[in-house]
Amino acid sequence: MPAEPVAPPAVTDDDPGGRTVRRLVAVVALIAVLPALYLPGLNHKFLDLKIYMSAVDWWRVGHPLYDYAQPDRVQGELYFTYPPFSALLLWPFGLLRLGATVAIFTVLTVAAVVLTTRWLVTPVIARHRLPRTFTLTAAVLLVLAVESTRETITFGQINMLLVVLILADLLFAVPQARRWAGVGVGLATALKLFPGIFIVYLLATRRWRAAVVASATAAVATLLAAAVAPGDSWRFWTQELWDTERVGRTDYVGNQSLFGLLSRFTAPEKPDRLLWLVVVAVVAAYGLWRAVRAARAGDGLTGLTLTGLVGGLVSPITWTHHIYWFVPAVVLLADAALSAKRPDEARRRWWSAGLAVGATAVIVYGVVTFQRWGTDPVRTQNPGDFVVQNAYVLLSLLLLVALPVRVARPARIEEKSHQMDTNPQ
């Protein structure tokens, strides 16, 4: 009798060698993309850090800190715009060579990217049993590719260090009711006023003790700076804080706030302040309402992410390196896509995955890196201009509405689900 044909081997996922190769190729591809995004023609040669150090040197020899000005081709003149407490912390770096200061800031920023990405991604890895090393490595490389990270590194900014303080507080200290809960947010607020939105979030979510600690920490740091530099402190809080001209052109596309969006409709004139305040009030009320609902549902990460997006929208000046909060938003969307496993959740899965991919593409390409907006006032002329010039504003508004809130499941249900997955009948 003729021999029976041999059936081909069954196709299975048991291919560790193939998986390793695919993961290695993905990591190498991401690494290969990074140099193209950090090319000398696309970076800023640590411009902001050089201004800080020059201003501190100017201050050290006895000049008023906020009198320092440096000409700029795009913005006209650039000044030291941070609170005096930031100047105090920058003072020791003025004793080093500029190259050493640049190296320290770069290393600290990259370390902050690795640490915060690990905080965000590790729970997702555990929840969905993803390959730990590959997922963390790919996530860190993607965060390094995002425009806000590139701008932070190549400008020599301190934004990622503030993110470490905020996330350490709101992801760990506040949920665990630690004694020092609120200190991180308070220090971040004293260094750069933008994080003050998270004190509002603590108040809105009725974390009264953490809100008081954050406010007291910011106040003590501010008073310390006032004791060391009373004249500069008085001038900052009574004059310079309210002068948006010192920060730069509000119509410049790098300003991805609601005020920037309105400024690009009216440039070279400033937009109507009352209209701006009305828009800010509506956006802030809605965004913080959603943030509070997320926190009460047990999803603190969504709550703080929505709050960060609100802060970027309502601030008069929100440069691209300020908007870190797209990163946790993408993590949340990816988690939502991975969690939608039932057939009736297919639509939600594809919506979350598509929005995560689309948001990643937008924040990697960015709004200023590959554009040359020039020195003339930027004015919105047509719908295409509106989308291109306000990509981050529009994405922030979309995420305020679309970012999913993950309802925490009780521990017993989580454990039972895990047992069912690992012990099939």
N, C-alpha and C positions, 0 to 999 in steps of 0.2 A: 504494500500500500504506500502511496506517496506520502512523504512526510508533511505533517500539518505546518502551515506557515507560522512562523514565530511572531507573536504580537509585539509591537513596539513597546518599549518601556513607558510606563505611565509618567505623565508630566507632573512633577511636584515642585514645590518651592524649596525642596531640600537641596540647595545649590550654594553652599557657603562660599566656594571659590568664586562663582560668578557674582554673587552679591558683593564680595570684597572688592572685586575688580570694578564693578559699577560705582561703588562708593568712592573708591580711590580716584576714578576718572572724574567724578563729580567734584571732589575736593580739589584736585589739580586744576580743573576748569575754573573754579572760583578763585583760586590763588592766581591763575594766569590773568584774570580780569582786573584784579586790584591794581597792578602797576599802571594800566591804561587809565584808571580813574584818578590816579594820583600823579599823573604826568606833571612836570614843571609848568607847562603852559596852562594847566587847569587848577593849580593850587595857589595859595595866597602868601606863601613864603613867610608864614608866622607874623603877618602884619599886625594883628591885634596885640599879640604878646609883645612885639617890639614897641608898640605905642604905650602899653602898660609900663614896661621897663623904663622907657624914656620919661614918662610922666613921673614915675617914682624917683628917678634920678633928679629931675627938675625940682621935685618936692623936697628931696633930701638936702639940697643946697639952700633951701629957704624960700623958694617961690610958692605962691598959692597953688595947691594941687589942681584946681579946676580952671586955672588960667592956661594950662598947657594945651597947645593946639598944634596939629600936624596937617599940612596940606594934603589933599587927596584928589585924584583926577575925577573920581565919580561923585564923591560925597561933599566935595568942597573943603571942609576942615573937619578933622577928627579930634575928639577930646577924650579925656578920662571921664567915663560916665558912671562908674560903679560907686556904691556907697563908700565912705571912708574906711569902714571895717575891711573891705577888700584890699584897700591900699596898705593897711597895716600888715595883712598876711602876705602881700606881695613884696613888702619892704626887704626881707632877708634875701630874696632872689636877686635884688638889685646889687648885692655884694658879689654875685657870681658872674662869670663870663656869660654872655648871651647864649653861646652855643650850649653851655651846660644847662642853662634854664630851659632852652628849647628841648633838649634831650629829656630832662626831668618831666616836663609837661607832657611830652609825647608818650613816654613810658607810662606815666600815671593814667593818661587817657585810654591807652590800649588796655592796661590792666583793668580799668573801670569797665570797659566794654566787655571783657571776658567775664568779670565777676557778675555784672548785672545780667548779661545774657544767660549765664548759668542759673541765676536766681529765677529768671522768667521761664526758661525752657525745661529745667529739671523736673518740675511737676508734670509737665506735658509728657515727657519721656516716660516717667513712672506710670502715669495714667494709661498710656496707650502701648506700653512695653516696646518703645522704639529703641533702636541701637544707640546706646548712650554716647560713645566716643564720636561716631560719625555725625549724629544729630547735633551735638554741641559744637563740633568743629565747623560744620556747614553753617550753623546759626551765627557763630562768631564772625565768620568770613562775610556772610550776608550783611550783618550789622556794620562791619567795617566798610562795606560797599555803599551804604546808604549816604545820601548827600549830607545829612545833618552831621554824621560822624566825620565825613571827609572835611567839611567846613570847620568843625571843631578842632580837628587835628591840625589842618594846614593854616588856620588863623591863629592857633595857639590859645584857644578858648578854654574856659573852665567848666563848660556845661556838663560833661560826663561826671565830674567830681560832685557836682550838685545832685545829679541823678542818683549817685551812690547814696548820698545822705537821705534823699527823699525815699528811695525804695527800701533802704534799711529800716527806716522809720515805719513806713506804711505797710510793708509786707511782713515785718517781723515784730518790731517793738510795740506798735499800737495793737495789733491783734492779740499779742501775748500779754498785754497790759503791763509792760515793763515800766519800771520807775522812770527810766530815761526816755520813754515814748514822747515824741514831740521835739526832742533836742535836735535831731537831724533836720527836720523841716525848719525849725527856728534858725539854725546856723545857715542853711541854704538861703533863707529869706534875708538875713543880714548881709550875706555876701552879694546877692543879686535879687532884686525885689520880686521878680517873676514868681518864685516859689511861694510867695504869700498866698496864692490862690489855694494852696493845700491847707493853710490854716482855716480858710473859709470852709473847705471840705470837712475838716475835723469838726468845726462848729455845726455844719449842716447835718452831719451824721451823729451828733450828740456825743462825740468823744471829748467831753468837757475838760477832763484833766490833761489830755494830750494837747488840746488846743491852748490851754493856759500855759503849759510848759513850753510849747512852741513860741507863743507870744512873748513869754518872759525871757526865753533864750535870745530871741531876736532883739528884744529891748536891751538886755544886758550887754550883748555884743555891740549894739549901736552906742550905748552909753560909754562903753570902754573906748571906742573910737573917738567919741566926743571929748573924753578926758584927755586923750593924747593929742588930738587935733581939734580944739573947740571951734576955731574960726572956719576951718574947712567943713566941719560937720554942720555948723549953722548955715553956711552958704549952700551946701548940698540940699538940706532938707527944706530950706525956705525959698531957694531960687532954682538951682540947677535941675532938681527933680522934675519940675514942671515945664522945663524948656525942651520940647521935643526936637527943636532945631539942632541941639547939640548932638543928638544921637545919629542924625543922618536924614537923608531925603525920605519922606514918608511914602512918596510915589514909587520909589525904586522897587523893582520886582522882588528883590531879596526880602522886603518887608511883607511877610505873608500873614498879615492880620486883617481884621475887618476894616480897620482904619486905612490900611494900605490899599485894600480893594476899592474903598470909596475914594481915596486920594487919586487913584489912577483914572477915575471917571472925571475928576475935576481939575487935574493937573494943568497948569502949574499952580492953581489956587488950591487952598485947603478945603476939605469937605465941610459941610455944615455940622457943627459939633452936636447940636440937638438931635439930628438924624442919627449920627453915630451912636450917641448915648442910648437912644431908643432901641436900635439894632442890638447893641451890646447887652442891654437889659433883657431882651427877649432870648437871645442866644444863651446868656449866662444862666437865666432862670431854667430854661429847658435842659441844658447840659448838666447843671448841678442837680436838678430833679432826677434825671436818669442816673447820675452818679450815686445819689443817696439810695435810690431803689436798688441799685446793684449791691451796694454795701450791706443793705438790710437783708438781701437775699443770700448773703455770705460770699459774694464775689468781690472781694476787695480790690483785686487787680483791675477789673473792669471799672470799678468806681474811681480809682486814682488815674486810670488812663483817660477816662472821660473828663476828669478834672483838669488834667494836663492839656488836653485839646481845647477846653474852654479857656484856659489861661492864655494859650497861644492866639486864640481868636479875639479876645477882648483887650489884650494889651495894645497900646497904640503902636508900638514897634515890636515886631516878632521876626527876627532874622531867621534865616533857614537853619542855622546851627542851634537855635533854641528849640526846634520842634522834634525832640527825641521821641515824643509820645506816639508816633506812628509805629515804632518798633513793638512795644507791647500790644498795640492794636492788632498788628499782623499775627503775633503769637496767639492772641485770643481767637482770631478768625480761624487760624489753622487748627487750634484745639476744638473749636466748634465743628469744623468740617470732619475731623477725625472721630468726634463723638456721635455724629449722626450716622448710625449704622443700619437702622431698620429701613425696610423698603419705603415706608411712608415718609421717611426723612430725607429721601434722595434730593428733593428740591432744595431743602435747607443746606444739605451737604455741598451741592454744586454752587449755590449762591455764596456760601462762606468761603469755599475754596477759590472761586473766581474773584471775589473781592480781595482776598489775601494776595493772590497773584497780581491783580491789577494794582493794588496799593503798593506792593513791593516794586513793581516796574516804575511807578511814578516817583517814589522816594529815592530809588537808585539813580534814575536819570536826572531828577531834580528840576529846579526852575531857574537856576543861575549858572550851574557848572558849564553847560554846553551852549549857553546863550551869551551874546554880547549886547547888553542893553544900552551901553554908551552913557554919555554925560547929560543928554537932554532929558527933560521931564518925560516920564512914561505915561502915555494916555491911552485908555482903552477906546478903540475905534469900532470894533465889530465883535460878534460872538466868538470868533476864533481867538482874537486877542484876549477876550475875557477869560476863556478857559486856560490858555497858555500862561497868562500873567498871574492867574489866581489859583493855580493847580492845588497848592497845599490848603488854601482856604476852603475850596470846594470839597476836597477830600476830607478835611476836618469836619465840615458840616455834614457830609454823608455819613461819617463814622459816628457822629453824635446820635444820629437816627438809627443806624443799622448795626452798630456794635452789639453783639448778643450778650445777654446776661446769663451766666452759668449758675444754675440753682444747685447749691451744695446738697449732695445726697448724704443721708445719715451713714455713719461708719459701718453699721451692721449690714446695710444694703450693699455698700461698697464691697465688704468682705464676702458676702454671699455671691455677688456677681463675679468676683475674682475666682471663687471656688468653682462656680459653674463653668467659667471659661477654661480653667486649668484641668478640670476633671469631667470631661464630657462623658455622657452615659453611653 
